[in-house]
Amino acid sequence: MRHQRSAARRLSRGLSIVELLVGMTIGLFILTGSSALFVANIASSRRLALETRINQDLRTTMELMTRDLRRGAYWGNALAGTLPHDDTGVAPSNPYAVIKLTPTTEPKQILYSYTRDPTENSRLDNNEVFGFRLTAGAIQMCFGGGSAATCNNWQTLSNTDILTISEFSLTPNQTEIDLRAACANSCIDTALAPACPRVEVRSYTISLTGSAISDPALSRTLRSQVRVRNDALLGSCPL
C-alpha cells in the first residue's frame, strides 16, 4: 500500500525543469528544420514558376518570329515573275523579294515584306513592311509602316517586366539552284554579273537568350531554324 502511494506521488510531480528544457530544445530543432524546409520549398516553387514564365515568353516570341518570317517575300502575282512581260521580253521582279538583315550592328534586326493587298497591285506599300529587332533588352516587331529599308511602327513582344533579352542572333543560310537548263537559248554567266536564272533558297537560324530581371543567373536560350517559303527568283533566260 505504501509503495503504491509513493509511486502515485512521483507521477503527480510532472516534468522537472531539466526535462522541460530538453524537450523545448528538441522541439526548437524540429521547428527550425521544418521552417527551413518550408522556406526552401517556397523558393524552389518561385524559381520554377519564374523559369516557366521565361520559357513561355521566349517560346511565344520565337513562335511569332518564325511564323511571320516564313511569309516573307510572298507575292500574290508570283506567276507573272516567271513569264516575259509586254514587249520588253523581261519578266517583272517580285517587289517583296528583298530581305534586309543586319546581324552584327545595333540594333540587330531583320526587315522583310509581303503582300497584304486584297487585289494585288504588285507594289510595296507602307503597310507591307515587317521585321524584328533587339533594342533595350526587348524583342520588337514591326507591324507595317515604312519602306523596304526602314520601319516606323515597332511594338514590343517580349515581357520586359520579367525578362531581358541579352542576345538575338540571325544567321542566314542561302542556297542557289541553277535553272539555266530550262532556258530555250544557251545562257552563260559573266564573272562580275551572274544573269542566268536561278532560285535562291533562304533560311535563317534564330537564337534568343533571355534572363530573369529578378534573378540574372536564371537564363535560357532557344534556337530555331526557319525557311522563307517564297524563294527568290534571280536572273533570266536570254531571248
Residue frames relative to the residue before (quaternion, step in Angstrom):
aa qw qx qy qz dx dy dz
M 1.0000 0.0000 0.0000 0.0000 0.00 0.00 0.00
R 0.6648 0.4967 -0.2943 0.4741 3.55 0.94 -0.94
H 0.6268 0.5400 -0.3297 0.4548 3.60 1.04 -0.73
Q 0.6475 0.5200 -0.3141 0.4601 3.59 0.98 -0.80
R 0.6542 0.5002 -0.3221 0.4670 3.61 0.99 -0.83
S 0.6386 0.5316 -0.3250 0.4516 3.62 1.00 -0.75
A 0.6549 0.5036 -0.3060 0.4731 3.56 1.01 -0.83
A 0.6426 0.5276 -0.3216 0.4531 3.59 1.01 -0.80
R 0.6479 0.5121 -0.3262 0.4599 3.59 1.02 -0.81
R 0.6395 0.5238 -0.3356 0.4518 3.62 1.00 -0.74
L 0.6661 0.5016 -0.2998 0.4635 3.59 1.00 -0.80
S 0.6911 0.4934 -0.2904 0.4411 3.60 1.00 -0.69
R 0.5629 0.6264 -0.3913 0.3710 3.60 1.20 -0.26
G 0.3873 -0.7409 0.4731 0.2778 3.73 1.19 -0.37
L 0.7275 -0.4122 0.3197 0.4457 3.56 -1.29 -0.56
S 0.4335 -0.6608 0.5414 0.2868 3.49 -1.19 0.57
I 0.6850 -0.4701 0.3521 0.4311 3.60 -1.29 0.22
V 0.6444 0.5274 -0.3194 0.4523 3.56 0.98 -0.85
E 0.6657 0.4964 -0.3012 0.4687 3.56 0.91 -0.91
L 0.6450 0.5238 -0.3181 0.4565 3.58 1.02 -0.80
L 0.6635 0.5000 -0.3046 0.4658 3.59 0.95 -0.87
V 0.6388 0.5189 -0.3260 0.4651 3.57 0.99 -0.81
G 0.6593 0.5084 -0.3060 0.4618 3.57 0.96 -0.85
M 0.6555 0.5020 -0.3131 0.4692 3.57 0.98 -0.86
T 0.6335 0.5351 -0.3339 0.4481 3.59 1.00 -0.78
I 0.6557 0.4995 -0.3069 0.4758 3.55 0.93 -0.89
G 0.6522 0.5198 -0.3120 0.4552 3.58 0.98 -0.84
L 0.6498 0.5102 -0.3216 0.4627 3.60 1.01 -0.79
F 0.6181 0.5320 -0.3467 0.4634 3.58 1.04 -0.73
I 0.6650 0.4968 -0.3028 0.4683 3.58 0.90 -0.90
L 0.6662 0.5036 -0.3034 0.4589 3.58 0.95 -0.91
T 0.6411 0.5216 -0.3269 0.4583 3.58 0.99 -0.81
G 0.6650 0.4996 -0.3058 0.4633 3.57 0.92 -0.86
S 0.6556 0.5047 -0.3127 0.4666 3.57 0.97 -0.85
S 0.6490 0.5181 -0.3191 0.4567 3.60 0.98 -0.83
A 0.6532 0.5103 -0.3153 0.4621 3.58 0.96 -0.87
L 0.6466 0.5100 -0.3108 0.4745 3.58 1.01 -0.80
F 0.6437 0.5233 -0.3154 0.4607 3.58 1.01 -0.82
V 0.6645 0.4938 -0.3002 0.4739 3.58 0.93 -0.93
A 0.6461 0.5192 -0.3219 0.4575 3.60 0.97 -0.83
N 0.6440 0.5166 -0.3200 0.4647 3.59 1.02 -0.79
I 0.6414 0.5141 -0.3251 0.4675 3.58 1.01 -0.81
A 0.6593 0.5078 -0.3046 0.4634 3.60 0.93 -0.94
S 0.6560 0.5077 -0.3087 0.4654 3.57 0.99 -0.84
S 0.6475 0.5149 -0.3172 0.4637 3.58 1.01 -0.80
R 0.6521 0.5078 -0.3144 0.4670 3.59 0.98 -0.84
R 0.6584 0.5009 -0.3127 0.4666 3.59 0.94 -0.84
L 0.6448 0.5129 -0.3198 0.4678 3.58 1.00 -0.81
A 0.6480 0.5080 -0.3161 0.4713 3.60 0.99 -0.83
L 0.6590 0.5007 -0.3062 0.4704 3.59 0.98 -0.85
E 0.6388 0.5222 -0.3193 0.4662 3.57 1.00 -0.82
T 0.6407 0.5234 -0.3172 0.4637 3.57 1.02 -0.81
R 0.6591 0.5063 -0.3085 0.4627 3.59 0.96 -0.85
I 0.6445 0.5148 -0.3229 0.4640 3.58 1.01 -0.82
N 0.6577 0.5051 -0.3073 0.4667 3.58 0.91 -0.93
Q 0.6635 0.5095 -0.3060 0.4544 3.57 0.93 -0.90
D 0.6667 0.5028 -0.3053 0.4577 3.57 0.94 -0.88
L 0.6582 0.4975 -0.3084 0.4734 3.58 0.97 -0.82
R 0.6627 0.5049 -0.3077 0.4596 3.59 0.95 -0.86
T 0.6462 0.5147 -0.3215 0.4627 3.58 0.98 -0.82
T 0.6557 0.5047 -0.3067 0.4703 3.57 0.95 -0.88
M 0.6662 0.4977 -0.3011 0.4667 3.58 0.92 -0.92
E 0.6406 0.5321 -0.3278 0.4462 3.59 0.98 -0.81
L 0.6496 0.5069 -0.3140 0.4718 3.58 0.96 -0.84
M 0.6595 0.5193 -0.3098 0.4465 3.56 0.95 -0.87
T 0.7085 0.4621 -0.2784 0.4550 3.58 0.77 -0.99
R 0.6513 0.5232 -0.3270 0.4419 3.59 0.94 -0.81
D 0.7198 0.4416 -0.2703 0.4623 3.59 0.88 -0.89
L 0.6382 0.5370 -0.3379 0.4360 3.58 1.00 -0.78
R 0.5726 0.5936 -0.3826 0.4166 3.60 1.10 -0.57
R 0.6788 0.5063 -0.2868 0.4479 3.58 1.10 -0.66
G 0.4159 0.7399 -0.4540 0.2710 3.58 1.25 -0.21
A 0.8344 0.2097 -0.1950 0.4710 3.55 -1.16 0.84
Y 0.3863 0.7143 -0.5075 0.2882 3.63 1.18 0.25
W 0.0460 -0.7869 0.6142 -0.0395 3.56 -0.89 1.07
G 0.4189 -0.7465 0.4619 0.2322 3.55 -0.59 1.14
N 0.7402 0.3426 -0.2045 0.5412 3.58 1.21 -0.41
A 0.1347 0.8570 -0.4896 0.0877 3.55 1.10 0.73
L 0.5848 0.5941 -0.3814 0.3994 3.61 1.07 -0.61
A 0.6147 0.5629 -0.3520 0.4259 3.57 1.09 -0.69
G 0.6317 0.5608 -0.3371 0.4157 3.58 1.12 -0.53
T 0.6670 0.4858 -0.3048 0.4756 3.58 1.25 -0.11
L 0.7261 0.4012 -0.2192 0.5136 3.60 1.28 -0.16
P 0.5426 -0.5977 0.4663 0.3617 3.63 -1.05 0.67
H 0.2793 -0.7837 0.5436 0.1107 3.55 -1.07 0.83
D 0.8543 0.0183 -0.0493 0.5171 3.56 -0.99 0.95
D 0.7611 -0.3679 0.2755 0.4576 3.56 -1.07 -0.82
T 0.5121 0.6696 -0.4136 0.3439 3.57 1.27 -0.06
G 0.3480 -0.7538 0.4874 0.2705 3.54 1.14 -0.55
V 0.6229 0.5154 -0.3325 0.4856 3.59 1.31 0.21
A 0.4054 -0.7073 0.5232 0.2483 3.58 -0.89 0.91
P 0.5038 -0.6453 0.4704 0.3293 3.61 -0.99 0.76
S 0.4130 -0.7147 0.5112 0.2394 3.56 -1.10 0.71
N 0.5796 -0.5857 0.4495 0.3448 3.53 -1.24 0.56
P 0.3367 -0.7723 0.4964 0.2090 3.65 -0.51 1.08
Y 0.6996 0.4455 -0.2594 0.4948 3.60 1.27 -0.25
A 0.4077 0.7772 -0.4249 0.2219 3.59 1.27 0.04
V 0.6465 0.5665 -0.3358 0.3851 3.60 1.01 -0.74
I 0.0405 -0.7449 0.6657 0.0171 3.54 -1.05 0.91
K 0.1539 -0.8168 0.5540 0.0469 3.56 -0.48 1.23
L 0.0582 -0.8096 0.5834 -0.0277 3.54 -0.67 1.16
T 0.0282 -0.7571 0.6525 0.0150 3.56 -0.99 0.93
P 0.0788 -0.8761 0.4750 0.0237 3.61 0.26 1.26
T 0.7655 0.3810 -0.2008 0.4780 3.62 1.15 -0.43
T 0.7016 0.4456 -0.2817 0.4794 3.61 0.93 -0.79
E 0.4686 -0.6686 0.5028 0.2839 3.56 -1.22 0.52
P 0.5554 -0.2879 -0.7793 0.0372 1.49 -1.77 1.73
K 0.5031 -0.6192 0.5008 0.3355 3.57 -1.09 0.67
Q 0.1846 0.8085 -0.5323 0.1702 3.58 -0.61 1.05
I 0.1764 -0.7282 0.6472 0.1403 3.50 -1.40 0.25
L 0.0959 -0.7851 0.6116 0.0188 3.55 -0.93 0.99
Y 0.0797 0.7766 -0.6187 0.0876 3.56 -0.99 0.87
S 0.2198 -0.7754 0.5759 0.1372 3.56 -1.26 0.03
Y 0.0338 0.7618 -0.6466 -0.0209 3.52 -1.33 0.30
T 0.6118 -0.6047 0.3727 0.3480 3.53 -1.16 0.61
R 0.1014 -0.7651 0.6329 0.0610 3.52 -1.22 0.73
D 0.4080 0.7443 -0.4439 0.2872 3.55 1.29 0.25
P 0.4576 -0.6462 0.5263 0.3100 3.62 -0.94 0.81
T 0.7483 0.0986 -0.0691 0.6523 3.53 1.17 -0.75
E 0.4633 -0.7312 0.4235 0.2672 3.56 -0.49 1.19
N 0.1419 -0.7923 0.5891 0.0706 3.57 -0.87 1.02
S 0.3680 -0.7660 0.4610 0.2555 3.59 1.34 0.07
R 0.6038 0.5064 -0.3707 0.4915 3.55 1.01 0.88
L 0.4286 -0.6958 0.5151 0.2585 3.56 -0.97 0.89
D 0.1401 -0.8050 0.5749 0.0418 3.56 -0.48 1.24
N 0.6880 -0.5085 0.3312 0.3981 3.56 -1.27 0.38
N 0.7167 0.4492 -0.2581 0.4669 3.60 1.03 -0.72
E 0.6301 0.5476 -0.3276 0.4424 3.59 1.25 0.20
V 0.5360 0.5883 -0.4115 0.4442 3.58 1.22 0.49
F 0.0034 0.8029 -0.5927 0.0628 3.57 -0.83 1.02
G 0.1718 0.8004 -0.5645 0.1062 3.57 -1.23 0.22
F 0.2826 -0.7210 0.6051 0.1847 3.51 -1.41 -0.02
R 0.0359 0.7919 -0.6092 0.0243 3.54 -1.18 0.61
L 0.3569 -0.6863 0.5866 0.2399 3.53 -1.36 0.36
T 0.1835 0.7716 -0.5913 0.1460 3.55 -0.75 1.06
A 0.8537 0.0287 -0.0599 0.5165 3.57 -0.97 0.95
G 0.7028 -0.4950 0.2661 0.4363 3.59 0.97 0.84
A 0.6839 0.4317 -0.2822 0.5159 3.61 1.20 0.36
I 0.3870 -0.6727 0.5755 0.2579 3.54 -1.23 0.57
Q 0.0893 -0.7935 0.6017 0.0200 3.55 -0.83 1.03
M 0.2379 -0.7612 0.5903 0.1247 3.54 -1.20 0.66
C 0.3501 -0.7049 0.5781 0.2153 3.54 -1.07 0.80
F 0.1572 -0.8082 0.5651 0.0522 3.56 -0.71 1.12
G 0.7511 -0.3571 0.2096 0.5142 3.57 0.89 0.90
G 0.6304 0.5143 -0.4074 0.4149 3.52 -1.12 0.70
G 0.6920 0.4202 -0.3314 0.4845 3.54 -0.52 1.19
S 0.5277 -0.5840 0.4894 0.3754 3.54 -1.13 -0.72
A 0.7391 -0.3967 0.2814 0.4660 3.56 -1.28 -0.11
A 0.7439 0.3989 -0.2166 0.4905 3.60 1.17 -0.50
T 0.7849 0.2391 -0.1293 0.5568 3.61 1.19 -0.31
C 0.1466 -0.7559 0.6271 0.1176 3.53 -1.35 0.24
N 0.2158 -0.8028 0.5488 0.0886 3.57 -0.98 0.88
N 0.7275 0.3898 -0.2237 0.5184 3.60 1.23 0.04
W 0.1088 0.8082 -0.5618 0.1392 3.56 0.28 1.34
Q 0.0311 -0.7848 0.6190 -0.0012 3.56 -1.03 0.88
T 0.4896 -0.6951 0.4538 0.2669 3.56 -0.98 0.93
L 0.2596 -0.7755 0.5615 0.1259 3.56 -0.95 0.95
S 0.7307 0.4253 -0.2516 0.4711 3.59 0.76 -1.01
N 0.5278 -0.6451 0.4677 0.2941 3.56 -1.20 0.67
T 0.2251 -0.8207 0.5148 0.1039 3.58 -0.22 1.27
D 0.5465 0.6150 -0.4054 0.3985 3.61 1.23 -0.10
I 0.8067 0.2376 -0.1137 0.5290 3.59 1.06 -0.68
L 0.7972 0.2959 -0.0967 0.5173 3.56 1.17 -0.54
T 0.0856 -0.7556 0.6449 0.0770 3.53 -1.15 0.71
I 0.3132 -0.7469 0.5594 0.1767 3.57 -0.87 0.97
S 0.1785 -0.8222 0.5361 0.0685 3.56 -0.52 1.18
E 0.8063 0.1213 -0.0539 0.5765 3.59 1.15 -0.46
F 0.0465 0.7555 -0.6503 0.0649 3.55 -1.00 0.96
S 0.0492 0.8236 -0.5592 0.0808 3.57 -0.26 1.24
L 0.1214 -0.7692 0.6264 0.0361 3.52 -1.14 0.82
T 0.0390 -0.8065 0.5897 -0.0180 3.55 -0.58 1.16
P 0.2755 -0.7854 0.5281 0.1686 3.63 -0.50 1.12
N 0.0824 -0.7533 0.6510 0.0443 3.53 -1.19 0.70
Q 0.0544 0.8335 -0.5400 0.1035 3.57 -0.21 1.30
T 0.0518 -0.7852 0.6169 -0.0122 3.52 -0.99 0.97
E 0.2126 -0.7823 0.5748 0.1117 3.58 -0.87 0.96
I 0.1842 -0.7651 0.6119 0.0795 3.52 -1.04 0.94
D 0.3672 -0.7549 0.5080 0.1929 3.56 -0.64 1.15
L 0.1314 -0.8131 0.5660 0.0357 3.58 -0.84 1.04
R 0.3603 0.7767 -0.4751 0.2029 3.61 1.20 0.12
A 0.5586 0.6125 -0.3937 0.3973 3.59 1.18 -0.43
A 0.6516 0.5182 -0.3198 0.4523 3.59 1.19 -0.42
C 0.5420 0.6337 -0.4006 0.3797 3.61 1.23 -0.18
A 0.4957 -0.6521 0.4877 0.3022 3.56 -1.10 0.76
N 0.7573 0.2667 -0.1545 0.5758 3.57 1.08 -0.74
S 0.6113 -0.5741 0.4008 0.3688 3.54 -1.16 0.63
C 0.1318 -0.7923 0.5946 0.0376 3.56 -1.01 0.89
I 0.0398 -0.7930 0.6075 -0.0204 3.55 -0.84 1.07
D 0.3554 -0.7364 0.5394 0.2010 3.57 -0.78 1.03
T 0.3491 -0.6853 0.5901 0.2454 3.52 -1.21 0.57
A 0.6342 -0.5622 0.3697 0.3810 3.57 -1.16 0.49
L 0.7440 0.4184 -0.2251 0.4697 3.58 1.00 -0.81
A 0.8183 0.1219 -0.0341 0.5606 3.58 1.02 -0.66
P 0.1882 -0.7872 0.5790 0.0978 3.61 0.03 1.23
A 0.0546 -0.8420 0.5365 -0.0153 3.56 -0.66 1.06
C 0.5180 0.6429 -0.4291 0.3664 3.60 1.19 -0.21
P 0.5948 -0.6106 0.3787 0.3605 3.60 -1.07 0.66
R 0.1097 0.7719 -0.6167 0.1086 3.53 -1.04 0.85
V 0.3299 -0.7127 0.5849 0.2027 3.52 -1.27 0.46
E 0.2073 -0.7670 0.5968 0.1116 3.54 -0.91 0.96
V 0.1909 -0.7718 0.6019 0.0752 3.56 -0.56 1.24
R 0.0864 -0.8339 0.5451 -0.0091 3.57 -0.57 1.20
S 0.0909 0.7599 -0.6407 0.0622 3.53 -1.02 0.90
Y 0.2057 -0.7814 0.5833 0.0828 3.55 -1.23 0.54
T 0.2635 -0.7218 0.6181 0.1661 3.54 -1.10 0.81
I 0.1273 -0.8073 0.5760 0.0190 3.56 -0.61 1.20
S 0.0464 -0.7852 0.6174 0.0037 3.55 -0.97 0.91
L 0.0609 -0.7870 0.6139 -0.0009 3.56 -0.92 1.02
T 0.0409 -0.7755 0.6299 0.0118 3.56 -0.94 0.92
G 0.0334 0.8088 -0.5833 0.0665 3.55 -0.72 1.11
S 0.1212 -0.7838 0.6059 0.0623 3.56 -1.15 0.65
A 0.5686 -0.6079 0.4392 0.3380 3.54 -1.19 0.63
I 0.4911 -0.6590 0.4823 0.3032 3.56 -0.98 0.83
S 0.7069 0.4609 -0.2638 0.4672 3.59 0.96 -0.84
D 0.7872 0.1132 -0.0561 0.6036 3.60 1.21 -0.43
P 0.2207 -0.8275 0.5010 0.1246 3.62 0.17 1.25
A 0.5834 0.5883 -0.3798 0.4114 3.59 1.16 -0.44
L 0.6399 0.4931 -0.3185 0.4960 3.57 1.23 -0.43
S 0.1669 0.7999 -0.5424 0.1951 3.56 -0.14 1.33
R 0.0747 -0.7908 0.6072 0.0168 3.53 -1.11 0.77
T 0.1671 -0.7764 0.6019 0.0837 3.56 -1.18 0.68
L 0.1010 -0.7767 0.6206 0.0373 3.56 -0.98 0.94
R 0.0776 -0.7811 0.6180 0.0432 3.56 -1.10 0.74
S 0.0412 0.7879 -0.6120 0.0542 3.52 -1.07 0.77
Q 0.2208 -0.7537 0.6023 0.1428 3.55 -1.16 0.63
V 0.0477 -0.8065 0.5891 -0.0177 3.55 -0.82 1.02
R 0.2289 -0.7596 0.5943 0.1314 3.53 -0.99 0.86
V 0.4047 -0.6733 0.5628 0.2571 3.53 -0.99 0.90
R 0.3901 -0.7788 0.4424 0.2136 3.56 -0.48 1.20
N 0.6999 0.4178 -0.2623 0.5165 3.59 1.15 -0.51
D 0.2471 -0.8013 0.5316 0.1196 3.55 -0.17 1.32
A 0.4649 -0.6720 0.5067 0.2750 3.55 -1.19 0.62
L 0.2483 -0.7457 0.6039 0.1330 3.56 -0.91 1.01
L 0.0530 -0.8132 0.5788 -0.0283 3.57 -0.66 1.15
G 0.8123 0.2568 -0.1943 0.4862 3.55 -1.17 0.63
S 0.1807 -0.7710 0.5993 0.1174 3.55 -1.33 -0.13
C 0.5581 -0.5878 0.4640 0.3574 3.54 -1.27 0.36
P 0.4779 -0.6523 0.4950 0.3179 3.63 -1.04 0.64
L 0.5010 -0.6552 0.4793 0.2999 3.54 -1.13 0.68
